[in-house]
Structures are given as C-alpha cells and as structure tokens.
Amino acid sequence: MSDTLAVGVREAASRIGVGEMLVKRLIRAGHLRSFRIGDRRLIEVEELRRFVAERREIETTGAQ
C-alpha cells in the first residue's frame, strides 16, 4: 500500500483514466477538490476515490 497522500494533476488524471484538461475542468467546476502547495495543484488520493465512487453511484442509479 502506498503512503502517497496527494498527487498532482497529471498523476490524478492517470489514476482515474482521463486527460489532464478534464481534471482541471472538474477542479474548476467544483466536482474535484484540490489544494495548492507552492506552484503545485494537488488532489488527495482519498478525494479521487470519493469522486470515482460518486460517479459510479450516479451511473448505477441514474441520480444526479
């Protein structure tokens, strides 16, 4: 198990299987929470898990 707490936009995109631009759009729209440390925009690994689970639920139930 990895000890990584947060990842950058590129790694986040890779982990959930989308492009970097989509991750940036999701952040701007408030669908994916992120924070800055210095010049880096980071997303907590748990936030990625939450987002994927939420999207899966929406797909499964049709709820918005």
All heavy atoms as a GROMACS GRO file, in nm:
protein
  509
    1MET      N    1   0.085  -0.119   0.000
    1MET     CA    2   0.000   0.000   0.000
    1MET      C    3   0.088   0.124   0.000
    1MET      O    4   0.184   0.134   0.075
    1MET     CB    5  -0.092  -0.002   0.122
    1MET     CG    6  -0.186   0.114   0.127
    1MET     SD    7  -0.306   0.084   0.260
    1MET     CE    8  -0.393   0.235   0.250
    2SER      N    9   0.054   0.219  -0.083
    2SER     CA   10   0.132   0.340  -0.097
    2SER      C   11   0.100   0.438   0.016
    2SER      O   12  -0.012   0.446   0.064
    2SER     CB   13   0.101   0.405  -0.231
    2SER     OG   14   0.165   0.530  -0.242
    3ASP      N   15   0.202   0.513   0.056
    3ASP     CA   16   0.183   0.616   0.158
    3ASP      C   17   0.151   0.751   0.097
    3ASP      O   18   0.140   0.850   0.170
    3ASP     CB   19   0.309   0.627   0.244
    3ASP     CG   20   0.330   0.506   0.333
    3ASP    OD1   21   0.232   0.432   0.356
    3ASP    OD2   22   0.442   0.485   0.378
    4THR      N   23   0.137   0.759  -0.034
    4THR     CA   24   0.111   0.885  -0.101
    4THR      C   25  -0.024   0.941  -0.057
    4THR      O   26  -0.126   0.873  -0.066
    4THR     CB   27   0.111   0.866  -0.255
    4THR    OG1   28   0.236   0.810  -0.293
    4THR    CG2   29   0.089   0.997  -0.325
    5LEU      N   30  -0.024   1.064  -0.010
    5LEU     CA   31  -0.146   1.129   0.038
    5LEU      C   32  -0.214   1.210  -0.071
    5LEU      O   33  -0.337   1.218  -0.075
    5LEU     CB   34  -0.115   1.219   0.156
    5LEU     CG   35  -0.058   1.151   0.280
    5LEU    CD1   36  -0.022   1.256   0.384
    5LEU    CD2   37  -0.155   1.050   0.335
    6ALA      N   38  -0.134   1.272  -0.158
    6ALA     CA   39  -0.189   1.357  -0.262
    6ALA      C   40  -0.103   1.347  -0.387
    6ALA      O   41   0.016   1.317  -0.378
    6ALA     CB   42  -0.195   1.502  -0.214
    7VAL      N   43  -0.166   1.371  -0.502
    7VAL     CA   44  -0.096   1.362  -0.630
    7VAL      C   45  -0.124   1.487  -0.711
    7VAL      O   46  -0.223   1.557  -0.689
    7VAL     CB   47  -0.138   1.236  -0.708
    7VAL    CG1   48  -0.096   1.110  -0.636
    7VAL    CG2   49  -0.288   1.235  -0.736
    8GLY      N   50  -0.038   1.513  -0.807
    8GLY     CA   51  -0.057   1.625  -0.898
    8GLY      C   52  -0.163   1.594  -1.002
    8GLY      O   53  -0.214   1.482  -1.012
    9VAL      N   54  -0.194   1.694  -1.083
    9VAL     CA   55  -0.299   1.680  -1.184
    9VAL      C   56  -0.267   1.568  -1.282
    9VAL      O   57  -0.355   1.487  -1.314
    9VAL     CB   58  -0.320   1.815  -1.258
    9VAL    CG1   59  -0.409   1.799  -1.379
    9VAL    CG2   60  -0.376   1.920  -1.162
   10ARG      N   61  -0.145   1.558  -1.329
   10ARG     CA   62  -0.108   1.454  -1.425
   10ARG      C   63  -0.130   1.315  -1.366
   10ARG      O   64  -0.189   1.228  -1.430
   10ARG     CB   65   0.038   1.471  -1.468
   10ARG     CG   66   0.081   1.364  -1.568
   10ARG     CD   67   0.221   1.387  -1.616
   10ARG     NE   68   0.221   1.511  -1.695
   10ARG     CZ   69   0.328   1.583  -1.719
   10ARG    NH1   70   0.445   1.547  -1.673
   10ARG    NH2   71   0.320   1.693  -1.793
   11GLU      N   72  -0.083   1.294  -1.244
   11GLU     CA   73  -0.099   1.163  -1.180
   11GLU      C   74  -0.246   1.134  -1.150
   11GLU      O   75  -0.292   1.021  -1.166
   11GLU     CB   76  -0.016   1.157  -1.051
   11GLU     CG   77  -0.031   1.029  -0.973
   11GLU     CD   78   0.029   0.906  -1.040
   11GLU    OE1   79   0.110   0.922  -1.134
   11GLU    OE2   80  -0.008   0.795  -1.000
   12ALA      N   81  -0.320   1.236  -1.107
   12ALA     CA   82  -0.463   1.218  -1.081
   12ALA      C   83  -0.535   1.174  -1.208
   12ALA      O   84  -0.616   1.082  -1.206
   12ALA     CB   85  -0.525   1.347  -1.026
   13ALA      N   86  -0.504   1.239  -1.318
   13ALA     CA   87  -0.565   1.204  -1.446
   13ALA      C   88  -0.533   1.060  -1.483
   13ALA      O   89  -0.621   0.984  -1.524
   13ALA     CB   90  -0.517   1.300  -1.555
   14SER      N   91  -0.409   1.022  -1.466
   14SER     CA   92  -0.367   0.886  -1.497
   14SER      C   93  -0.439   0.784  -1.410
   14SER      O   94  -0.485   0.680  -1.458
   14SER     CB   95  -0.215   0.874  -1.478
   14SER     OG   96  -0.173   0.742  -1.497
   15ARG      N   97  -0.452   0.815  -1.282
   15ARG     CA   98  -0.515   0.720  -1.189
   15ARG      C   99  -0.662   0.697  -1.218
   15ARG      O  100  -0.713   0.586  -1.196
   15ARG     CB  101  -0.499   0.768  -1.045
   15ARG     CG  102  -0.359   0.749  -0.992
   15ARG     CD  103  -0.349   0.794  -0.849
   15ARG     NE  104  -0.214   0.775  -0.800
   15ARG     CZ  105  -0.185   0.728  -0.680
   15ARG    NH1  106  -0.282   0.697  -0.595
   15ARG    NH2  107  -0.061   0.715  -0.642
   16ILE      N  108  -0.733   0.799  -1.267
   16ILE     CA  109  -0.876   0.779  -1.294
   16ILE      C  110  -0.904   0.760  -1.443
   16ILE      O  111  -1.020   0.744  -1.482
   16ILE     CB  112  -0.964   0.890  -1.233
   16ILE    CG1  113  -0.935   1.027  -1.293
   16ILE    CG2  114  -0.950   0.892  -1.083
   16ILE    CD1  115  -1.031   1.136  -1.247
   17GLY      N  116  -0.800   0.762  -1.525
   17GLY     CA  117  -0.815   0.728  -1.666
   17GLY      C  118  -0.874   0.836  -1.754
   17GLY      O  119  -0.947   0.806  -1.848
   18VAL      N  120  -0.844   0.961  -1.723
   18VAL     CA  121  -0.891   1.073  -1.805
   18VAL      C  122  -0.773   1.164  -1.836
   18VAL      O  123  -0.662   1.145  -1.785
   18VAL     CB  124  -1.004   1.153  -1.734
   18VAL    CG1  125  -1.124   1.064  -1.704
   18VAL    CG2  126  -0.953   1.218  -1.606
   19GLY      N  127  -0.796   1.266  -1.916
   19GLY     CA  128  -0.691   1.361  -1.950
   19GLY      C  129  -0.673   1.469  -1.844
   19GLY      O  130  -0.763   1.495  -1.763
   20GLU      N  131  -0.557   1.533  -1.848
   20GLU     CA  132  -0.527   1.640  -1.754
   20GLU      C  133  -0.625   1.756  -1.764
   20GLU      O  134  -0.665   1.815  -1.663
   20GLU     CB  135  -0.385   1.693  -1.776
   20GLU     CG  136  -0.277   1.594  -1.738
   20GLU     CD  137  -0.140   1.649  -1.767
   20GLU    OE1  138  -0.110   1.764  -1.725
   20GLU    OE2  139  -0.061   1.577  -1.832
   21MET      N  140  -0.665   1.789  -1.887
   21MET     CA  141  -0.758   1.902  -1.906
   21MET      C  142  -0.893   1.873  -1.839
   21MET      O  143  -0.954   1.963  -1.780
   21MET     CB  144  -0.778   1.933  -2.054
   21MET     CG  145  -0.653   1.991  -2.120
   21MET     SD  146  -0.588   2.138  -2.036
   21MET     CE  147  -0.722   2.252  -2.063
   22LEU      N  148  -0.939   1.749  -1.846
   22LEU     CA  149  -1.066   1.715  -1.780
   22LEU      C  150  -1.052   1.730  -1.629
   22LEU      O  151  -1.141   1.782  -1.562
   22LEU     CB  152  -1.111   1.575  -1.817
   22LEU     CG  153  -1.242   1.530  -1.751
   22LEU    CD1  154  -1.356   1.628  -1.777
   22LEU    CD2  155  -1.280   1.391  -1.798
   23VAL      N  156  -0.940   1.685  -1.573
   23VAL     CA  157  -0.918   1.700  -1.429
   23VAL      C  158  -0.922   1.848  -1.392
   23VAL      O  159  -0.987   1.887  -1.295
   23VAL     CB  160  -0.785   1.635  -1.384
   23VAL    CG1  161  -0.750   1.674  -1.241
   23VAL    CG2  162  -0.794   1.484  -1.397
   24LYS      N  163  -0.858   1.932  -1.471
   24LYS     CA  164  -0.858   2.077  -1.444
   24LYS      C  165  -0.999   2.134  -1.452
   24LYS      O  166  -1.038   2.217  -1.370
   24LYS     CB  167  -0.764   2.149  -1.540
   24LYS     CG  168  -0.618   2.118  -1.513
   24LYS     CD  169  -0.529   2.184  -1.616
   24LYS     CE  170  -0.384   2.146  -1.593
   24LYS     NZ  171  -0.294   2.207  -1.692
   25ARG      N  172  -1.078   2.088  -1.549
   25ARG     CA  173  -1.217   2.135  -1.560
   25ARG      C  174  -1.300   2.090  -1.441
   25ARG      O  175  -1.383   2.165  -1.390
   25ARG     CB  176  -1.279   2.086  -1.691
   25ARG     CG  177  -1.233   2.165  -1.812
   25ARG     CD  178  -1.322   2.144  -1.933
   25ARG     NE  179  -1.338   2.006  -1.972
   25ARG     CZ  180  -1.265   1.943  -2.065
   25ARG    NH1  181  -1.170   2.009  -2.129
   25ARG    NH2  182  -1.288   1.818  -2.094
   26LEU      N  183  -1.279   1.966  -1.397
   26LEU     CA  184  -1.352   1.914  -1.281
   26LEU      C  185  -1.318   1.994  -1.156
   26LEU      O  186  -1.405   2.022  -1.073
   26LEU     CB  187  -1.320   1.766  -1.260
   26LEU     CG  188  -1.377   1.672  -1.365
   26LEU    CD1  189  -1.314   1.533  -1.351
   26LEU    CD2  190  -1.528   1.664  -1.357
   27ILE      N  191  -1.192   2.033  -1.141
   27ILE     CA  192  -1.150   2.116  -1.028
   27ILE      C  193  -1.218   2.252  -1.035
   27ILE      O  194  -1.277   2.298  -0.937
   27ILE     CB  195  -0.996   2.130  -1.024
   27ILE    CG1  196  -0.932   1.995  -0.987
   27ILE    CG2  197  -0.954   2.241  -0.927
   27ILE    CD1  198  -0.781   1.991  -1.008
   28ARG      N  199  -1.212   2.316  -1.152
   28ARG     CA  200  -1.273   2.449  -1.167
   28ARG      C  201  -1.423   2.446  -1.141
   28ARG      O  202  -1.479   2.540  -1.085
   28ARG     CB  203  -1.245   2.506  -1.307
   28ARG     CG  204  -1.109   2.569  -1.320
   28ARG     CD  205  -1.099   2.653  -1.446
   28ARG     NE  206  -1.124   2.577  -1.567
   28ARG     CZ  207  -1.034   2.510  -1.637
   28ARG    NH1  208  -0.909   2.508  -1.597
   28ARG    NH2  209  -1.068   2.446  -1.747
   29ALA      N  210  -1.488   2.337  -1.182
   29ALA     CA  211  -1.633   2.325  -1.164
   29ALA      C  212  -1.672   2.286  -1.021
   29ALA      O  213  -1.789   2.285  -0.987
   29ALA     CB  214  -1.689   2.222  -1.262
   30GLY      N  215  -1.573   2.252  -0.939
   30GLY     CA  216  -1.601   2.217  -0.800
   30GLY      C  217  -1.638   2.070  -0.780
   30GLY      O  218  -1.680   2.032  -0.670
   31HIS      N  219  -1.621   1.988  -0.882
   31HIS     CA  220  -1.652   1.845  -0.870
   31HIS      C  221  -1.538   1.765  -0.808
   31HIS      O  222  -1.560   1.655  -0.758
   31HIS     CB  223  -1.684   1.787  -1.007
   31HIS     CG  224  -1.804   1.848  -1.071
   31HIS    ND1  225  -1.930   1.841  -1.017
   31HIS    CD2  226  -1.816   1.922  -1.184
   31HIS    CE1  227  -2.014   1.906  -1.095
   31HIS    NE2  228  -1.947   1.956  -1.197
   32LEU      N  229  -1.418   1.822  -0.813
   32LEU     CA  230  -1.300   1.755  -0.761
   32LEU      C  231  -1.224   1.858  -0.678
   32LEU      O  232  -1.185   1.963  -0.728
   32LEU     CB  233  -1.214   1.705  -0.878
   32LEU     CG  234  -1.104   1.606  -0.852
   32LEU    CD1  235  -1.156   1.480  -0.785
   32LEU    CD2  236  -1.036   1.569  -0.983
   33ARG      N  237  -1.210   1.829  -0.549
   33ARG     CA  238  -1.144   1.924  -0.458
   33ARG      C  239  -0.992   1.911  -0.471
   33ARG      O  240  -0.939   1.801  -0.483
   33ARG     CB  241  -1.187   1.899  -0.315
   33ARG     CG  242  -1.334   1.929  -0.291
   33ARG     CD  243  -1.373   1.909  -0.147
   33ARG     NE  244  -1.360   1.770  -0.106
   33ARG     CZ  245  -1.462   1.690  -0.082
   33ARG    NH1  246  -1.584   1.733  -0.091
   33ARG    NH2  247  -1.441   1.565  -0.046
   34SER      N  248  -0.926   2.025  -0.466
   34SER     CA  249  -0.780   2.027  -0.475
   34SER      C  250  -0.726   2.138  -0.385
   34SER      O  251  -0.803   2.217  -0.330
   34SER     CB  252  -0.736   2.050  -0.620
   34SER     OG  253  -0.768   2.181  -0.661
   35PHE      N  254  -0.596   2.143  -0.374
   35PHE     CA  255  -0.531   2.248  -0.296
   35PHE      C  256  -0.394   2.274  -0.356
   35PHE      O  257  -0.345   2.197  -0.438
   35PHE     CB  258  -0.521   2.208  -0.148
   35PHE     CG  259  -0.440   2.083  -0.123
   35PHE    CD1  260  -0.306   2.090  -0.086
   35PHE    CD2  261  -0.497   1.957  -0.138
   35PHE    CE1  262  -0.232   1.975  -0.063
   35PHE    CE2  263  -0.425   1.841  -0.116
   35PHE     CZ  264  -0.292   1.851  -0.079
   36ARG      N  265  -0.334   2.384  -0.316
   36ARG     CA  266  -0.202   2.421  -0.369
   36ARG      C  267  -0.097   2.412  -0.258
   36ARG      O  268  -0.123   2.447  -0.144
   36ARG     CB  269  -0.204   2.562  -0.423
   36ARG     CG  270  -0.292   2.577  -0.547
   36ARG     CD  271  -0.278   2.715  -0.608
   36ARG     NE  272  -0.157   2.729  -0.686
   36ARG     CZ  273  -0.142   2.686  -0.811
   36ARG    NH1  274  -0.241   2.626  -0.871
   36ARG    NH2  275  -0.028   2.704  -0.875
   37ILE      N  276   0.018   2.367  -0.298
   37ILE     CA  277   0.139   2.379  -0.217
   37ILE      C  278   0.243   2.437  -0.311
   37ILE      O  279   0.281   2.373  -0.410
   37ILE     CB  280   0.186   2.244  -0.159
   37ILE    CG1  281   0.084   2.189  -0.060
   37ILE    CG2  282   0.324   2.260  -0.094
   37ILE    CD1  283   0.122   2.057   0.004
   38GLY      N  284   0.281   2.560  -0.284
   38GLY     CA  285   0.371   2.629  -0.376
   38GLY      C  286   0.304   2.644  -0.511
   38GLY      O  287   0.190   2.689  -0.520
   39ASP      N  288   0.372   2.602  -0.616
   39ASP     CA  289   0.318   2.611  -0.751
   39ASP      C  290   0.239   2.488  -0.792
   39ASP      O  291   0.184   2.484  -0.901
   39ASP     CB  292   0.432   2.631  -0.851
   39ASP     CG  293   0.500   2.766  -0.837
   39ASP    OD1  294   0.435   2.858  -0.785
   39ASP    OD2  295   0.617   2.778  -0.876
   40ARG      N  296   0.233   2.388  -0.707
   40ARG     CA  297   0.168   2.262  -0.743
   40ARG      C  298   0.023   2.257  -0.700
   40ARG      O  299  -0.012   2.295  -0.590
   40ARG     CB  300   0.240   2.143  -0.678
   40ARG     CG  301   0.382   2.132  -0.727
   40ARG     CD  302   0.432   1.997  -0.759
   40ARG     NE  303   0.342   1.904  -0.818
   40ARG     CZ  304   0.343   1.775  -0.792
   40ARG    NH1  305   0.427   1.725  -0.703
   40ARG    NH2  306   0.261   1.692  -0.852
   41ARG      N  307  -0.062   2.209  -0.789
   41ARG     CA  308  -0.203   2.182  -0.760
   41ARG      C  309  -0.210   2.034  -0.726
   41ARG      O  310  -0.165   1.950  -0.805
   41ARG     CB  311  -0.288   2.214  -0.882
   41ARG     CG  312  -0.428   2.167  -0.879
   41ARG     CD  313  -0.522   2.249  -0.795
   41ARG     NE  314  -0.519   2.390  -0.826
   41ARG     CZ  315  -0.566   2.483  -0.742
   41ARG    NH1  316  -0.618   2.448  -0.626
   41ARG    NH2  317  -0.562   2.609  -0.774
   42LEU      N  318  -0.259   2.000  -0.608
   42LEU     CA  319  -0.263   1.862  -0.562
   42LEU      C  320  -0.405   1.819  -0.530
   42LEU      O  321  -0.490   1.899  -0.491
   42LEU     CB  322  -0.176   1.846  -0.437
   42LEU     CG  323  -0.028   1.876  -0.455
   42LEU    CD1  324   0.041   1.880  -0.320
   42LEU    CD2  325   0.038   1.777  -0.547
   43ILE      N  326  -0.429   1.689  -0.549
   43ILE     CA  327  -0.557   1.628  -0.518
   43ILE      C  328  -0.529   1.511  -0.425
   43ILE      O  329  -0.442   1.428  -0.454
   43ILE     CB  330  -0.629   1.578  -0.645
   43ILE    CG1  331  -0.650   1.692  -0.744
   43ILE    CG2  332  -0.762   1.513  -0.611
   43ILE    CD1  333  -0.558   1.691  -0.859
   44GLU      N  334  -0.600   1.506  -0.313
   44GLU     CA  335  -0.581   1.394  -0.220
   44GLU      C  336  -0.626   1.264  -0.287
   44GLU      O  337  -0.727   1.262  -0.358
   44GLU     CB  338  -0.661   1.416  -0.092
   44GLU     CG  339  -0.606   1.527  -0.005
   44GLU     CD  340  -0.683   1.539   0.124
   44GLU    OE1  341  -0.669   1.450   0.208
   44GLU    OE2  342  -0.757   1.638   0.137
   45VAL      N  343  -0.554   1.157  -0.261
   45VAL     CA  344  -0.589   1.027  -0.316
   45VAL      C  345  -0.729   0.987  -0.269
   45VAL      O  346  -0.808   0.934  -0.347
   45VAL     CB  347  -0.483   0.921  -0.276
   45VAL    CG1  348  -0.526   0.782  -0.317
   45VAL    CG2  349  -0.348   0.957  -0.338
   46GLU      N  350  -0.763   1.017  -0.146
   46GLU     CA  351  -0.898   0.987  -0.095
   46GLU      C  352  -1.004   1.066  -0.171
   46GLU      O  353  -1.116   1.017  -0.191
   46GLU     CB  354  -0.909   1.015   0.055
   46GLU     CG  355  -0.844   0.908   0.140
   46GLU     CD  356  -0.906   0.770   0.115
   46GLU    OE1  357  -1.029   0.758   0.108
   46GLU    OE2  358  -0.829   0.674   0.102
   47GLU      N  359  -0.973   1.187  -0.214
   47GLU     CA  360  -1.067   1.266  -0.294
   47GLU      C  361  -1.091   1.199  -0.429
   47GLU      O  362  -1.204   1.198  -0.479
   47GLU     CB  363  -1.014   1.409  -0.312
   47GLU     CG  364  -1.094   1.494  -0.407
   47GLU     CD  365  -1.237   1.524  -0.363
   47GLU    OE1  366  -1.276   1.486  -0.250
   47GLU    OE2  367  -1.311   1.586  -0.441
   48LEU      N  368  -0.987   1.144  -0.489
   48LEU     CA  369  -1.004   1.071  -0.615
   48LEU      C  370  -1.096   0.951  -0.594
   48LEU      O  371  -1.185   0.925  -0.676
   48LEU     CB  372  -0.869   1.025  -0.669
   48LEU     CG  373  -0.774   1.135  -0.716
   48LEU    CD1  374  -0.640   1.074  -0.755
   48LEU    CD2  375  -0.835   1.213  -0.831
   49ARG      N  376  -1.075   0.880  -0.485
   49ARG     CA  377  -1.161   0.764  -0.454
   49ARG      C  378  -1.306   0.808  -0.435
   49ARG      O  379  -1.399   0.744  -0.483
   49ARG     CB  380  -1.110   0.691  -0.331
   49ARG     CG  381  -0.982   0.617  -0.354
   49ARG     CD  382  -0.948   0.527  -0.235
   49ARG     NE  383  -0.824   0.458  -0.261
   49ARG     CZ  384  -0.708   0.488  -0.204
   49ARG    NH1  385  -0.701   0.584  -0.114
   49ARG    NH2  386  -0.598   0.421  -0.235
   50ARG      N  387  -1.326   0.917  -0.363
   50ARG     CA  388  -1.460   0.970  -0.340
   50ARG      C  389  -1.527   1.007  -0.472
   50ARG      O  390  -1.642   0.972  -0.499
   50ARG     CB  391  -1.455   1.093  -0.249
   50ARG     CG  392  -1.595   1.151  -0.219
   50ARG     CD  393  -1.593   1.301  -0.190
   50ARG     NE  394  -1.541   1.382  -0.298
   50ARG     CZ  395  -1.611   1.422  -0.405
   50ARG    NH1  396  -1.736   1.385  -0.422
   50ARG    NH2  397  -1.555   1.498  -0.497
   51PHE      N  398  -1.453   1.077  -0.557
   51PHE     CA  399  -1.507   1.121  -0.684
   51PHE      C  400  -1.548   1.002  -0.771
   51PHE      O  401  -1.658   1.000  -0.827
   51PHE     CB  402  -1.404   1.208  -0.758
   51PHE     CG  403  -1.449   1.248  -0.895
   51PHE    CD1  404  -1.541   1.349  -0.912
   51PHE    CD2  405  -1.400   1.183  -1.006
   51PHE    CE1  406  -1.584   1.385  -1.038
   51PHE    CE2  407  -1.442   1.218  -1.134
   51PHE     CZ  408  -1.535   1.320  -1.149
   52VAL      N  409  -1.461   0.902  -0.782
   52VAL     CA  410  -1.492   0.785  -0.864
   52VAL      C  411  -1.613   0.711  -0.808
   52VAL      O  412  -1.704   0.671  -0.883
   52VAL     CB  413  -1.369   0.692  -0.876
   52VAL    CG1  414  -1.406   0.558  -0.937
   52VAL    CG2  415  -1.259   0.761  -0.956
   53ALA      N  416  -1.619   0.694  -0.676
   53ALA     CA  417  -1.734   0.626  -0.614
   53ALA      C  418  -1.863   0.704  -0.640
   53ALA      O  419  -1.968   0.645  -0.670
   53ALA     CB  420  -1.711   0.608  -0.465
   54GLU      N  421  -1.857   0.835  -0.630
   54GLU     CA  422  -1.974   0.919  -0.655
   54GLU      C  423  -2.019   0.905  -0.800
   54GLU      O  424  -2.138   0.891  -0.828
   54GLU     CB  425  -1.939   1.065  -0.625
   54GLU     CG  426  -2.052   1.162  -0.648
   54GLU     CD  427  -2.007   1.303  -0.618
   54GLU    OE1  428  -2.011   1.342  -0.500
   54GLU    OE2  429  -1.966   1.375  -0.713
   55ARG      N  430  -1.926   0.908  -0.894
   55ARG     CA  431  -1.961   0.894  -1.036
   55ARG      C  432  -2.020   0.755  -1.063
   55ARG      O  433  -2.115   0.741  -1.139
   55ARG     CB  434  -1.840   0.918  -1.126
   55ARG     CG  435  -1.783   1.058  -1.118
   55ARG     CD  436  -1.883   1.166  -1.142
   55ARG     NE  437  -1.953   1.150  -1.267
   55ARG     CZ  438  -2.059   1.220  -1.306
   55ARG    NH1  439  -2.108   1.313  -1.227
   55ARG    NH2  440  -2.116   1.199  -1.422
   56ARG      N  441  -1.962   0.654  -1.000
   56ARG     CA  442  -2.013   0.517  -1.016
   56ARG      C  443  -2.157   0.509  -0.966
   56ARG      O  444  -2.243   0.447  -1.029
   56ARG     CB  445  -1.924   0.418  -0.941
   56ARG     CG  446  -1.958   0.274  -0.968
   56ARG     CD  447  -1.864   0.176  -0.900
   56ARG     NE  448  -1.733   0.230  -0.872
   56ARG     CZ  449  -1.674   0.228  -0.752
   56ARG    NH1  450  -1.735   0.172  -0.650
   56ARG    NH2  451  -1.556   0.280  -0.735
   57GLU      N  452  -2.185   0.571  -0.853
   57GLU     CA  453  -2.320   0.572  -0.796
   57GLU      C  454  -2.418   0.641  -0.890
   57GLU      O  455  -2.529   0.594  -0.911
   57GLU     CB  456  -2.319   0.640  -0.658
   57GLU     CG  457  -2.453   0.644  -0.591
   57GLU     CD  458  -2.504   0.508  -0.548
   57GLU    OE1  459  -2.423   0.415  -0.532
   57GLU    OE2  460  -2.626   0.496  -0.530
   58ILE      N  461  -2.376   0.752  -0.947
   58ILE     CA  462  -2.461   0.825  -1.041
   58ILE      C  463  -2.492   0.738  -1.163
   58ILE      O  464  -2.606   0.730  -1.207
   58ILE     CB  465  -2.395   0.958  -1.083
   58ILE    CG1  466  -2.398   1.056  -0.965
   58ILE    CG2  467  -2.464   1.017  -1.206
   58ILE    CD1  468  -2.315   1.179  -0.986
   59GLU      N  469  -2.391   0.671  -1.214
   59GLU     CA  470  -2.410   0.583  -1.330
   59GLU      C  471  -2.502   0.466  -1.296
   59GLU      O  472  -2.585   0.426  -1.377
   59GLU     CB  473  -2.276   0.530  -1.380
   59GLU     CG  474  -2.191   0.634  -1.447
   59GLU     CD  475  -2.249   0.681  -1.579
   59GLU    OE1  476  -2.298   0.597  -1.657
   59GLU    OE2  477  -2.246   0.802  -1.604
   60THR      N  478  -2.488   0.412  -1.176
   60THR     CA  479  -2.566   0.296  -1.134
   60THR      C  480  -2.712   0.331  -1.109
   60THR      O  481  -2.802   0.260  -1.151
   60THR     CB  482  -2.505   0.234  -1.008
   60THR    OG1  483  -2.370   0.199  -1.035
   60THR    CG2  484  -2.581   0.111  -0.964
   61THR      N  485  -2.734   0.443  -1.040
   61THR     CA  486  -2.871   0.478  -1.001
   61THR      C  487  -2.938   0.578  -1.094
   61THR      O  488  -3.058   0.597  -1.087
   61THR     CB  489  -2.873   0.537  -0.859
   61THR    OG1  490  -2.799   0.661  -0.859
   61THR    CG2  491  -2.814   0.441  -0.757
   62GLY      N  492  -2.858   0.645  -1.175
   62GLY     CA  493  -2.913   0.748  -1.261
   62GLY      C  494  -2.938   0.878  -1.188
   62GLY      O  495  -2.990   0.974  -1.243
   63ALA      N  496  -2.899   0.885  -1.059
   63ALA     CA  497  -2.917   1.007  -0.978
   63ALA      C  498  -2.815   1.111  -1.021
   63ALA      O  499  -2.707   1.082  -1.067
   63ALA     CB  500  -2.898   0.975  -0.830
   64GLN      N  501  -2.851   1.236  -1.005
   64GLN     CA  502  -2.760   1.346  -1.035
   64GLN      C  503  -2.728   1.411  -0.907
   64GLN      O  504  -2.692   1.493  -0.861
   64GLN     CB  505  -2.822   1.442  -1.134
   64GLN     CG  506  -2.842   1.379  -1.269
   64GLN     CD  507  -2.718   1.383  -1.357
   64GLN    OE1  508  -2.633   1.468  -1.342
   64GLN    NE2  509  -2.708   1.290  -1.446
   0.00000   0.00000   0.00000
